[in-house]
Amino acid sequence: MNKSTRSFLILAICASLFLAAPLIPAQASGGGTGILLILDCSGSMWGRVEGKAKITIAKQVTQELIKDVPDNVQLGLMAYGHRKKGDCKDIQMMGQLGASKDELAGAVKSLNARGKTPIADSLLKAGELLAQREGATTLVLVSDGLET
């Protein structure tokens, strides 16, 4: 693995762990602690970092995060840009908070980059979802791009 790819991976992992760290040790009342991962599967993710597709790197980082998060933390996964080219409404919950790690890992594996980058809409949808939930939840956005 070259220096740029390693730097991109380290930055993504550190950012994810930094955002999630305050939630991991403590359980909030009600819904418990959660992390909702939002994965960018837009067409720009086929861009390369020192020869490796950004979508490959992002999926690898997301898989590692899923694997490494303690079992008492509820994980969920949202993705955008993975079903339709050119559709800014292509946002989908791939696994609800509390889904099994195997289910989430399988969902990440199945994703393909092809669409737009609706960051704002995905964050709004995540906010609507989390407003119905008790407990602390951290959002972790894995993206390379600008809003489209």
DSSP file with accessible surface (Angstrom, degrees, kcal/mol):
  #  RESIDUE AA STRUCTURE BP1 BP2  ACC     N-H-->O    O-->H-N    N-H-->O    O-->H-N    TCO  KAPPA ALPHA  PHI   PSI    X-CA   Y-CA   Z-CA
    1    1 A M              0   0  131      0, 0.0    49,-0.1     0, 0.0     2,-0.0   0.000 360.0 360.0 360.0 130.0    0.0    0.0    0.0
    2    2 A N     >  -     0   0   50     48,-0.2     4,-2.5     1,-0.1     5,-0.2  -0.233 360.0 -98.8 -82.2 174.7    1.5    3.3   -1.0
    3    3 A K  H  > S+     0   0  153      1,-0.2     4,-2.6     2,-0.2     5,-0.2   0.882 118.7  47.7 -62.5 -43.1    1.7    6.5    1.1
    4    4 A S  H  > S+     0   0   51      2,-0.2     4,-2.4     1,-0.2    -1,-0.2   0.919 114.1  46.3 -66.9 -43.8   -1.3    8.3   -0.4
    5    5 A T  H  > S+     0   0    3      2,-0.2     4,-2.7     1,-0.2     5,-0.2   0.939 114.1  48.6 -62.7 -45.3   -3.6    5.3    0.0
    6    6 A R  H  X S+     0   0  113     -4,-2.5     4,-3.0     1,-0.2     5,-0.2   0.927 111.7  49.8 -61.5 -41.8   -2.3    4.7    3.5
    7    7 A S  H  X S+     0   0   63     -4,-2.6     4,-2.7    -5,-0.2    -1,-0.2   0.916 110.8  49.2 -64.0 -42.9   -2.9    8.3    4.4
    8    8 A F  H  X S+     0   0   54     -4,-2.4     4,-2.4     2,-0.2    -2,-0.2   0.936 114.4  45.9 -61.6 -45.1   -6.4    8.3    3.1
    9    9 A L  H  X S+     0   0   13     -4,-2.7     4,-2.8     2,-0.2     5,-0.2   0.927 113.4  48.3 -64.1 -46.0   -7.2    5.1    5.0
   10   10 A I  H  X S+     0   0   90     -4,-3.0     4,-3.0    -5,-0.2     5,-0.3   0.932 112.4  49.0 -62.3 -43.6   -5.6    6.4    8.2
   11   11 A L  H  X S+     0   0  123     -4,-2.7     4,-2.6    -5,-0.2     5,-0.2   0.936 113.3  46.9 -61.5 -45.4   -7.5    9.7    8.0
   12   12 A A  H  X S+     0   0   19     -4,-2.4     4,-2.2    -5,-0.2    -2,-0.2   0.928 115.6  44.8 -64.6 -43.7  -10.8    7.9    7.4
   13   13 A I  H  X S+     0   0   62     -4,-2.8     4,-2.9     2,-0.2     5,-0.3   0.944 114.7  48.1 -66.6 -46.0  -10.3    5.5   10.2
   14   14 A C  H  X S+     0   0   73     -4,-3.0     4,-2.8    -5,-0.2     5,-0.2   0.918 112.2  49.1 -62.0 -42.9   -9.1    8.2   12.6
   15   15 A A  H  X S+     0   0   46     -4,-2.6     4,-2.3    -5,-0.3    -1,-0.2   0.931 113.4  47.5 -62.7 -43.2  -12.0   10.5   11.8
   16   16 A S  H  X S+     0   0    6     -4,-2.2     4,-2.0    -5,-0.2    -2,-0.2   0.936 115.4  43.7 -63.7 -46.7  -14.5    7.6   12.3
   17   17 A L  H  X S+     0   0   79     -4,-2.9     4,-2.6     2,-0.2    -1,-0.2   0.888 111.5  54.5 -69.0 -36.0  -13.0    6.5   15.6
   18   18 A F  H  < S+     0   0  160     -4,-2.8    -1,-0.2    -5,-0.3    -2,-0.2   0.932 112.2  44.0 -62.0 -43.5  -12.7   10.1   16.8
   19   19 A L  H  < S+     0   0   77     -4,-2.3    -1,-0.2    -5,-0.2     4,-0.2   0.863 120.2  41.0 -69.4 -34.7  -16.4   10.7   16.1
   20   20 A A  H >X S+     0   0    0     -4,-2.0     3,-1.6    -5,-0.2     4,-1.2   0.771  93.4  83.6 -85.8 -25.7  -17.4    7.4   17.6
   21   21 A A  G >< S+     0   0   53     -4,-2.6     3,-0.6     1,-0.3    -1,-0.2   0.851  84.7  55.4 -52.9 -43.9  -15.1    7.3   20.7
   22   22 A P  G 34 S+     0   0   98      0, 0.0     4,-0.4     0, 0.0    -1,-0.3   0.793 112.0  45.7 -63.5 -21.5  -17.3    9.4   23.0
   23   23 A L  G <4 S+     0   0   26     -3,-1.6    -2,-0.2    -4,-0.2     3,-0.1   0.720  94.8  75.6 -91.5 -22.9  -20.2    7.1   22.5
   24   24 A I  S << S+     0   0   41     -4,-1.2    -1,-0.1    -3,-0.6    -3,-0.1   0.928  94.5  44.1 -65.1 -45.0  -18.6    3.7   22.9
   25   25 A P  S    S+     0   0  109      0, 0.0     2,-0.3     0, 0.0    -1,-0.2   0.831 108.4  57.1 -73.0 -30.3  -18.0    3.4   26.7
   26   26 A A        -     0   0   61     -4,-0.4     2,-0.5    -3,-0.1     7,-0.0  -0.782  68.6-140.7-109.1 147.6  -21.4    4.7   27.9
   27   27 A Q        -     0   0   99     -2,-0.3     2,-0.2     5,-0.1     3,-0.1  -0.878  19.9-141.3 -99.6 130.1  -24.9    3.5   27.3
   28   28 A A        -     0   0   34     -2,-0.5     4,-0.4   108,-0.2     5,-0.1  -0.534  32.8 -92.7 -82.8 158.2  -27.5    6.3   26.9
   29   29 A S  S    S+     0   0  105     -2,-0.2     2,-0.8     2,-0.1     3,-0.3  -0.382  95.3   2.7 -69.9 148.5  -30.9    5.8   28.4
   30   30 A G  S    S+     0   0   61      1,-0.2   105,-0.1   104,-0.1    -1,-0.1  -0.665 133.9  26.1  85.4-107.1  -33.5    4.3   26.1
   31   31 A G  S    S-     0   0   23     -2,-0.8    -1,-0.2     1,-0.2   104,-0.2   0.597  97.9-137.6 -74.7 -10.9  -32.2    3.4   22.7
   32   32 A G        -     0   0    8     -4,-0.4     2,-0.3    -3,-0.3    -1,-0.2  -0.191  41.9 -36.1  80.4-179.6  -28.6    2.9   23.7
   33   33 A T        +     0   0    2     39,-0.4    41,-2.8   102,-0.2     2,-0.3  -0.579  66.0 178.5 -81.4 140.2  -25.5    4.0   21.9
   34   34 A G  E     -ab  74 137A   0    102,-2.1   104,-2.3    -2,-0.3     2,-0.4  -0.970  24.8-157.6-143.1 157.2  -25.5    4.0   18.1
   35   35 A I  E     -ab  75 138A   0     39,-2.5    41,-1.9    -2,-0.3     2,-0.6  -0.989  10.1-161.4-132.6 123.1  -23.4    4.7   15.1
   36   36 A L  E     -ab  76 139A   0    102,-2.7   104,-2.4    -2,-0.4     2,-0.4  -0.934  11.3-155.0-105.7 114.8  -25.0    5.4   11.7
   37   37 A L  E     -ab  77 140A   1     39,-2.6    41,-2.9    -2,-0.6     2,-0.5  -0.747   4.8-163.4 -88.1 134.2  -22.6    5.0    8.9
   38   38 A I  E     -ab  78 141A   1    102,-3.0   104,-3.0    -2,-0.4     2,-0.5  -0.981   9.4-160.6-120.3 117.8  -23.4    6.9    5.7
   39   39 A L  E     -ab  79 142A   0     39,-2.7    41,-1.8    -2,-0.5     2,-0.6  -0.880  13.0-137.0-109.3 124.9  -21.4    5.6    2.7
   40   40 A D  E     +a   80   0A   0    102,-2.6    41,-0.1    -2,-0.5    77,-0.1  -0.664  27.2 169.1 -76.1 116.8  -20.9    7.6   -0.5
   41   41 A C        +     0   0    0     39,-2.4    73,-2.3    -2,-0.6    74,-1.2  -0.150  28.2 139.1-119.4  35.4  -21.3    5.4   -3.5
   42   42 A S  B >   -d  115   0B   1     71,-0.3     3,-1.9    72,-0.2    74,-0.2  -0.324  69.7-102.0 -76.4 164.7  -21.4    8.2   -6.1
   43   43 A G  G >  S+     0   0   31     72,-2.9     3,-2.0     1,-0.3     4,-0.1   0.792 117.0  68.3 -58.9 -29.7  -19.6    7.9   -9.4
   44   44 A S  G >  S+     0   0   56     71,-0.4     3,-2.1     1,-0.3    -1,-0.3   0.717  81.2  77.6 -65.3 -16.7  -16.7   10.0   -8.3
   45   45 A M  G <  S+     0   0    1     -3,-1.9    10,-2.5     1,-0.3    11,-0.3   0.601  78.7  71.6 -70.8  -7.6  -15.7    7.2   -5.9
   46   46 A W  G <  S+     0   0  120     -3,-2.0    -1,-0.3     8,-0.2    -2,-0.2   0.570  75.2 110.1 -81.3  -6.4  -14.3    5.4   -8.9
   47   47 A G  S <  S-     0   0   29     -3,-2.1     7,-2.9    -4,-0.1     2,-0.4  -0.224  70.8-119.1 -59.8 160.0  -11.5    8.0   -8.8
   48   48 A R  E     -E   53   0C 163      5,-0.2     2,-0.6     6,-0.1     5,-0.2  -0.829  18.4-159.1-114.3 145.6   -8.2    6.6   -7.8
   49   49 A V  E >  S-E   52   0C  28      3,-2.7     3,-1.9    -2,-0.4   -44,-0.1  -0.980  89.8 -29.4-116.8 105.5   -5.8    7.2   -4.9
   50   50 A E  T 3  S-     0   0   97     -2,-0.6   -48,-0.2     1,-0.3    -1,-0.1   0.887 129.1 -43.0  48.3  49.3   -2.4    5.9   -6.1
   51   51 A G  T 3  S+     0   0   56      1,-0.2     2,-0.5   -46,-0.0    -1,-0.3   0.316 117.6 105.2  89.0  -7.3   -4.0    3.3   -8.3
   52   52 A K  E <  S-E   49   0C  63     -3,-1.9    -3,-2.7     2,-0.0    -1,-0.2  -0.907  74.6-113.9-112.6 131.7   -6.7    2.1   -5.9
   53   53 A A  E  >  -E   48   0C   4     -2,-0.5     4,-2.0    -5,-0.2     3,-0.3  -0.332  17.9-133.2 -62.0 137.2  -10.4    3.1   -6.4
   54   54 A K  H  > S+     0   0   43     -7,-2.9     4,-3.2    -9,-0.3     5,-0.2   0.852 106.6  58.3 -60.9 -33.5  -11.8    5.3   -3.6
   55   55 A I  H  > S+     0   0    4    -10,-2.5     4,-2.6    -8,-0.3    -1,-0.2   0.903 105.3  50.3 -64.7 -37.0  -14.9    3.1   -3.4
   56   56 A T  H  > S+     0   0   66     -3,-0.3     4,-2.2   -11,-0.3    -1,-0.2   0.933 113.4  45.1 -64.3 -44.4  -12.7    0.1   -2.6
   57   57 A I  H  X S+     0   0    0     -4,-2.0     4,-2.7     2,-0.2     5,-0.2   0.937 113.8  49.4 -64.6 -45.6  -10.8    2.1    0.1
   58   58 A A  H  X S+     0   0    1     -4,-3.2     4,-2.5     1,-0.2    -2,-0.2   0.903 111.8  48.1 -63.0 -41.4  -14.1    3.4    1.5
   59   59 A K  H  X S+     0   0   46     -4,-2.6     4,-2.7    -5,-0.2    -1,-0.2   0.912 111.7  50.7 -66.3 -38.5  -15.7    0.0    1.6
   60   60 A Q  H  X S+     0   0   71     -4,-2.2     4,-2.3    -5,-0.2    -2,-0.2   0.936 112.1  46.2 -63.3 -46.9  -12.6   -1.4    3.3
   61   61 A V  H  X S+     0   0    3     -4,-2.7     4,-2.3     1,-0.2    -2,-0.2   0.921 113.6  49.4 -62.1 -43.3  -12.5    1.3    5.9
   62   62 A T  H  X S+     0   0    2     -4,-2.5     4,-2.6    -5,-0.2    -2,-0.2   0.918 109.9  51.0 -64.2 -42.2  -16.3    0.8    6.6
   63   63 A Q  H  X S+     0   0   52     -4,-2.7     4,-2.4     1,-0.2    -1,-0.2   0.914 110.8  49.2 -61.1 -42.6  -15.9   -3.0    6.9
   64   64 A E  H  X S+     0   0   72     -4,-2.3     4,-2.4     2,-0.2    -1,-0.2   0.903 110.4  50.0 -64.0 -42.8  -13.1   -2.5    9.4
   65   65 A L  H  X S+     0   0   10     -4,-2.3     4,-1.6     2,-0.2    -2,-0.2   0.935 110.4  50.2 -61.6 -44.9  -15.2    0.0   11.4
   66   66 A I  H  < S+     0   0    3     -4,-2.6     3,-0.3     1,-0.2    -2,-0.2   0.934 113.6  46.0 -57.9 -45.6  -18.1   -2.4   11.5
   67   67 A K  H  < S+     0   0  127     -4,-2.4    -1,-0.2     1,-0.2    -2,-0.2   0.880 115.5  45.5 -65.2 -38.0  -15.8   -5.2   12.7
   68   68 A D  H  < S+     0   0   99     -4,-2.4    -1,-0.2    -5,-0.2    -2,-0.2   0.619  84.1 102.6 -88.5 -14.7  -14.1   -3.2   15.3
   69   69 A V  S  < S-     0   0    3     -4,-1.6     6,-0.1    -3,-0.3     4,-0.0  -0.499  83.2-103.2 -70.9 134.8  -17.0   -1.4   17.0
   70   70 A P    >   -     0   0   47      0, 0.0     3,-1.8     0, 0.0    -1,-0.1  -0.195  26.4-116.5 -56.9 150.7  -18.0   -3.1   20.3
   71   71 A D  T 3  S+     0   0  142      1,-0.3    -2,-0.1    -3,-0.1    30,-0.0   0.710 110.5  66.0 -64.0 -21.6  -21.0   -5.3   20.3
   72   72 A N  T 3  S+     0   0   78    -48,-0.1     2,-0.5     2,-0.1   -39,-0.4   0.525  85.7  86.2 -80.7  -1.8  -22.9   -3.1   22.7
   73   73 A V  S <  S-     0   0    7     -3,-1.8     2,-0.5   -41,-0.1   -39,-0.2  -0.860  79.5-132.8 -99.7 126.8  -23.0   -0.3   20.1
   74   74 A Q  E     -a   34   0A  76    -41,-2.8   -39,-2.5    -2,-0.5     2,-0.3  -0.680  24.7-159.3 -80.5 125.9  -25.9   -0.4   17.7
   75   75 A L  E     +a   35   0A   5     -2,-0.5    23,-1.5    24,-0.5    24,-1.1  -0.800  13.5 176.7-106.1 148.9  -24.7    0.0   14.1
   76   76 A G  E     -a   36   0A   0    -41,-1.9   -39,-2.6    -2,-0.3     2,-0.4  -0.939  14.4-145.6-141.7 163.7  -26.7    1.1   11.0
   77   77 A L  E     +aC  37  95A   0     18,-2.8    17,-2.7    -2,-0.3    18,-1.7  -0.992  13.4 178.6-139.9 129.4  -25.8    1.8    7.4
   78   78 A M  E     -aC  38  93A   5    -41,-2.9   -39,-2.7    -2,-0.4     2,-0.3  -0.954  11.2-171.8-121.0 145.2  -27.2    4.2    4.9
   79   79 A A  E     -aC  39  92A   0     13,-2.6    13,-2.7    -2,-0.4     2,-0.3  -0.961   5.1-164.3-134.5 153.6  -25.8    4.5    1.3
   80   80 A Y  E     +aC  40  91A   0    -41,-1.8   -39,-2.4    -2,-0.3    11,-0.2  -0.981  67.0  23.0-136.6 151.4  -26.3    6.9   -1.5
   81   81 A G  S    S+     0   0    0      9,-2.2    34,-2.3    -2,-0.3    33,-1.7   0.588  85.2 111.8  79.0  14.0  -25.6    6.9   -5.2
   82   82 A H  S    S+     0   0   11      8,-0.3    30,-0.3    32,-0.2     3,-0.1   0.596  75.7  36.2 -99.2 -11.7  -25.4    3.1   -5.4
   83   83 A R  S    S+     0   0  108      1,-0.3     2,-0.4     4,-0.1    -1,-0.1   0.803 113.6  32.4-110.3 -39.2  -28.5    2.2   -7.5
   84   84 A K    >   -     0   0  115      3,-0.2     3,-1.1    32,-0.1    32,-0.4  -0.982  68.3-128.7-132.6 132.2  -29.1    4.8  -10.2
   85   85 A K  T 3  S+     0   0  185     -2,-0.4    30,-0.2     1,-0.2     3,-0.1  -0.550  95.6   9.4 -73.9 131.2  -26.8    7.0  -12.2
   86   86 A G  T 3  S+     0   0   49     28,-0.3     2,-0.7    -2,-0.3    -1,-0.2   0.586  93.1 126.8  80.6  11.6  -27.8   10.6  -12.1
   87   87 A D    X   -     0   0   43     -3,-1.1     3,-1.4     1,-0.1    29,-0.5  -0.876  38.2-172.5-109.8 109.2  -30.4   10.3   -9.4
   88   88 A C  T 3  S+     0   0   41     -2,-0.7    -1,-0.1     1,-0.3    33,-0.1   0.526  86.1  62.5 -75.2  -5.0  -30.0   12.7   -6.4
   89   89 A K  T 3   +     0   0  148      1,-0.1     2,-2.1    32,-0.0    -1,-0.3   0.344  68.8 116.5 -97.6   4.3  -32.8   10.8   -4.6
   90   90 A D    <   +     0   0    1     -3,-1.4    -9,-2.2    -6,-0.1     2,-0.4  -0.509  37.1 134.0 -78.7  78.4  -30.9    7.5   -4.5
   91   91 A I  E     +C   80   0A  16     -2,-2.1     2,-0.4   -11,-0.2   -11,-0.2  -0.999  27.2 174.2-128.7 131.0  -30.5    7.2   -0.7
   92   92 A Q  E     -C   79   0A  66    -13,-2.7   -13,-2.6    -2,-0.4     2,-0.6  -0.998  35.4-126.0-144.4 137.5  -31.3    3.9    1.0
   93   93 A M  E     -C   78   0A  46     -2,-0.4   -15,-0.3   -15,-0.2     3,-0.2  -0.730  25.7-177.4 -75.6 119.7  -31.1    2.5    4.5
   94   94 A M  E    S+     0   0A  38    -17,-2.7     2,-0.3    -2,-0.6   -16,-0.2   0.626  72.8   6.9 -93.5 -19.4  -29.0   -0.7    4.0
   95   95 A G  E    S-C   77   0A   3    -18,-1.7   -18,-2.8    -3,-0.1    -1,-0.3  -0.827  77.1-127.8-165.3 121.5  -29.3   -1.8    7.6
   96   96 A Q    >   -     0   0  104     -2,-0.3     3,-2.3   -20,-0.2   -21,-0.1  -0.299  48.3 -78.3 -66.5 157.3  -31.3   -0.3   10.5
   97   97 A L  T 3  S+     0   0   30      1,-0.3   -21,-0.3   -21,-0.1    -1,-0.2  -0.366 124.8  33.6 -55.9 128.4  -29.6    0.6   13.7
   98   98 A G  T 3  S+     0   0   48    -23,-1.5    -1,-0.3     1,-0.3   -22,-0.2   0.352  84.4 143.7 101.2  -2.6  -29.2   -2.6   15.6
   99   99 A A    <   -     0   0   19     -3,-2.3   -24,-0.5   -24,-1.1    -1,-0.3  -0.276  59.2 -94.3 -63.9 156.0  -28.6   -4.7   12.5
  100  100 A S     >  -     0   0   63      1,-0.1     4,-2.3    -3,-0.1     5,-0.2  -0.346  26.0-120.0 -70.6 154.1  -26.1   -7.6   12.8
  101  101 A K  H  > S+     0   0   55      1,-0.2     4,-2.9     2,-0.2     5,-0.2   0.877 115.5  54.7 -61.7 -36.2  -22.5   -6.9   11.8
  102  102 A D  H  > S+     0   0  140      2,-0.2     4,-2.3     1,-0.2    -1,-0.2   0.908 107.5  49.4 -64.0 -42.1  -22.8   -9.7    9.3
  103  103 A E  H  > S+     0   0  103      2,-0.2     4,-2.1     1,-0.2    -2,-0.2   0.931 114.2  45.2 -61.8 -44.9  -25.8   -8.1    7.7
  104  104 A L  H  X S+     0   0    0     -4,-2.3     4,-2.6     2,-0.2    -2,-0.2   0.916 111.7  51.4 -67.4 -42.3  -24.0   -4.7    7.5
  105  105 A A  H  X S+     0   0   25     -4,-2.9     4,-2.3     1,-0.2    -1,-0.2   0.911 111.1  49.0 -61.6 -40.6  -20.8   -6.2    6.2
  106  106 A G  H  X S+     0   0   40     -4,-2.3     4,-1.7    -5,-0.2    -1,-0.2   0.891 109.9  51.5 -64.6 -39.6  -22.8   -8.0    3.4
  107  107 A A  H  X S+     0   0   12     -4,-2.1     4,-0.7     2,-0.2    -2,-0.2   0.925 109.9  48.8 -63.8 -44.7  -24.6   -4.8    2.5
  108  108 A V  H >< S+     0   0    0     -4,-2.6     3,-1.2     1,-0.2    -2,-0.2   0.936 109.7  52.8 -60.3 -44.6  -21.3   -2.9    2.2
  109  109 A K  H 3< S+     0   0  160     -4,-2.3    -1,-0.2     1,-0.3    -2,-0.2   0.863 106.8  53.2 -59.8 -35.2  -19.9   -5.7    0.0
  110  110 A S  H 3< S+     0   0   83     -4,-1.7    -1,-0.3    -5,-0.1    -2,-0.2   0.625  86.5 107.5 -78.4 -13.0  -22.9   -5.5   -2.3
  111  111 A L    <<  -     0   0    7     -3,-1.2     2,-0.4    -4,-0.7   -28,-0.1  -0.372  46.6-170.5 -74.3 146.1  -22.6   -1.7   -3.0
  112  112 A N        -     0   0   61    -30,-0.3     2,-0.4   -71,-0.1   -71,-0.1  -0.995  23.4-121.2-134.4 138.8  -21.4   -0.3   -6.3
  113  113 A A        +     0   0    2     -2,-0.4   -71,-0.3     1,-0.2   -31,-0.2  -0.671  59.7 119.1 -83.5 128.2  -20.6    3.3   -7.0
  114  114 A R        +     0   0  101    -73,-2.3   -28,-0.3   -33,-1.7   -72,-0.2   0.431  53.3  60.8-158.8 -12.8  -22.6    4.9   -9.8
  115  115 A G  B    S-d   42   0B  11    -34,-2.3   -72,-2.9   -74,-1.2   -71,-0.4   0.022  77.7 -62.0-111.8-149.6  -24.7    7.9   -8.9
  116  116 A K        -     0   0   88    -29,-0.5   -75,-0.2   -32,-0.4    -1,-0.2  -0.230  42.9-109.8 -92.1-176.0  -24.8   11.4   -7.5
  117  117 A T        +     0   0    6     29,-0.1    31,-2.3   -75,-0.1     2,-1.8  -0.704  34.3 171.7-122.9  78.2  -23.7   12.8   -4.1
  118  118 A P     >  +     0   0    1      0, 0.0     4,-2.3     0, 0.0     5,-0.2  -0.439  15.6 154.2 -86.3  67.8  -26.7   13.9   -2.1
  119  119 A I  H  > S+     0   0   28     -2,-1.8     4,-2.5     2,-0.2     5,-0.2   0.949  70.2  47.8 -61.0 -50.8  -24.9   14.6    1.2
  120  120 A A  H  > S+     0   0   49     -3,-0.3     4,-2.4     1,-0.2    -1,-0.2   0.933 113.8  46.9 -60.0 -46.4  -27.4   17.2    2.5
  121  121 A D  H  > S+     0   0   51      1,-0.2     4,-2.6     2,-0.2    -1,-0.2   0.882 111.5  51.2 -64.3 -38.0  -30.4   15.0    1.8
  122  122 A S  H  X S+     0   0    0     -4,-2.3     4,-2.4     2,-0.2    -1,-0.2   0.915 111.0  48.3 -66.9 -37.4  -28.8   11.9    3.3
  123  123 A L  H  X S+     0   0   67     -4,-2.5     4,-2.5    -5,-0.2    -2,-0.2   0.896 111.3  50.5 -68.6 -37.5  -28.0   13.9    6.5
  124  124 A L  H  X S+     0   0  108     -4,-2.4     4,-2.4    -5,-0.2    -2,-0.2   0.930 111.5  47.8 -63.7 -44.4  -31.6   15.2    6.6
  125  125 A K  H  X S+     0   0  100     -4,-2.6     4,-2.2     2,-0.2    -2,-0.2   0.907 111.9  50.1 -62.5 -41.0  -32.9   11.6    6.3
  126  126 A A  H  X S+     0   0    0     -4,-2.4     4,-2.8     1,-0.2    -1,-0.2   0.921 109.7  51.5 -63.2 -41.7  -30.5   10.4    8.9
  127  127 A G  H  X S+     0   0   36     -4,-2.5     4,-2.0     2,-0.2    -2,-0.2   0.905 109.0  50.2 -61.8 -41.5  -31.7   13.3   11.2
  128  128 A E  H  X S+     0   0  126     -4,-2.4     4,-0.7     2,-0.2    -1,-0.2   0.920 112.7  47.2 -62.2 -42.5  -35.3   12.3   10.7
  129  129 A L  H >< S+     0   0   42     -4,-2.2     3,-1.0     1,-0.2    -2,-0.2   0.938 113.8  46.4 -63.6 -45.7  -34.5    8.7   11.5
  130  130 A L  H >< S+     0   0   31     -4,-2.8     3,-1.5     1,-0.3    -1,-0.2   0.772  99.8  67.9 -73.5 -24.2  -32.5    9.6   14.6
  131  131 A A  H 3< S+     0   0   87     -4,-2.0    -1,-0.3     1,-0.3    -2,-0.2   0.774  99.7  52.3 -65.4 -22.8  -35.2   12.1   15.9
  132  132 A Q  T << S+     0   0  164     -3,-1.0     2,-0.4    -4,-0.7    -1,-0.3   0.444 100.7  81.6 -89.1  -1.1  -37.4    9.0   16.5
  133  133 A R    <   -     0   0   45     -3,-1.5     2,-0.3    -4,-0.1     4,-0.1  -0.846  69.0-140.2-113.0 140.7  -34.8    7.2   18.5
  134  134 A E        +     0   0  131     -2,-0.4  -104,-0.1     2,-0.1     2,-0.1  -0.667  65.5  45.7 -89.3 153.8  -33.8    7.5   22.1
  135  135 A G  S    S-     0   0   31     -2,-0.3     2,-0.3  -104,-0.2  -102,-0.2  -0.197  94.9 -58.5 100.7 164.2  -30.1    7.4   23.0
  136  136 A A        -     0   0   37   -113,-0.1  -102,-2.1    -2,-0.1     2,-0.4  -0.642  50.8-177.4 -84.1 135.6  -27.0    8.9   21.6
  137  137 A T  E     -b   34   0A  34     -2,-0.3     2,-0.4  -104,-0.2  -102,-0.2  -0.999  12.8-153.8-136.5 134.0  -26.1    8.3   18.0
  138  138 A T  E     -b   35   0A  23   -104,-2.3  -102,-2.7    -2,-0.4     2,-0.5  -0.872  11.6-142.3-103.6 137.4  -23.1    9.4   16.0
  139  139 A L  E     -b   36   0A  55     -2,-0.4     2,-0.5  -104,-0.2  -102,-0.2  -0.859  12.5-167.3 -96.5 133.0  -23.2    9.9   12.3
  140  140 A V  E     -b   37   0A   3   -104,-2.4  -102,-3.0    -2,-0.5     2,-0.6  -0.967   4.8-164.1-122.0 111.1  -20.0    8.8   10.3
  141  141 A L  E     -b   38   0A  65     -2,-0.5     2,-0.7  -104,-0.2  -102,-0.2  -0.868   4.5-165.8 -98.4 122.7  -20.0   10.1    6.7
  142  142 A V  E     +b   39   0A  14   -104,-3.0  -102,-2.6    -2,-0.6     2,-0.3  -0.927  34.9 137.7-108.7 105.6  -17.5    8.4    4.4
  143  143 A S        -     0   0   37     -2,-0.7    -2,-0.0  -104,-0.2  -102,-0.0  -0.983  44.5-164.5-149.5 155.7  -17.3   10.6    1.3
  144  144 A D        +     0   0   44     -2,-0.3     2,-0.2     2,-0.1    -1,-0.1   0.435  67.1  67.7-113.2  -8.2  -14.9   12.0   -1.2
  145  145 A G  S    S-     0   0   24      1,-0.1     2,-0.3     0, 0.0     3,-0.1  -0.493  71.9-102.2-123.1-177.8  -17.0   14.6   -2.8
  146  146 A L        -     0   0  152     -2,-0.2   -29,-0.1     1,-0.1    -2,-0.1  -0.638  55.6 -83.6 -95.3 155.1  -19.0   17.8   -2.9
  147  147 A E              0   0   91     -2,-0.3    -1,-0.1     1,-0.1   -31,-0.0  -0.271 360.0 360.0 -56.6 135.8  -22.8   18.0   -2.8
  148  148 A T              0   0   80    -31,-2.3    -1,-0.1   -60,-0.1   -60,-0.1   0.333 360.0 360.0-118.6 360.0  -24.5   17.4   -6.1
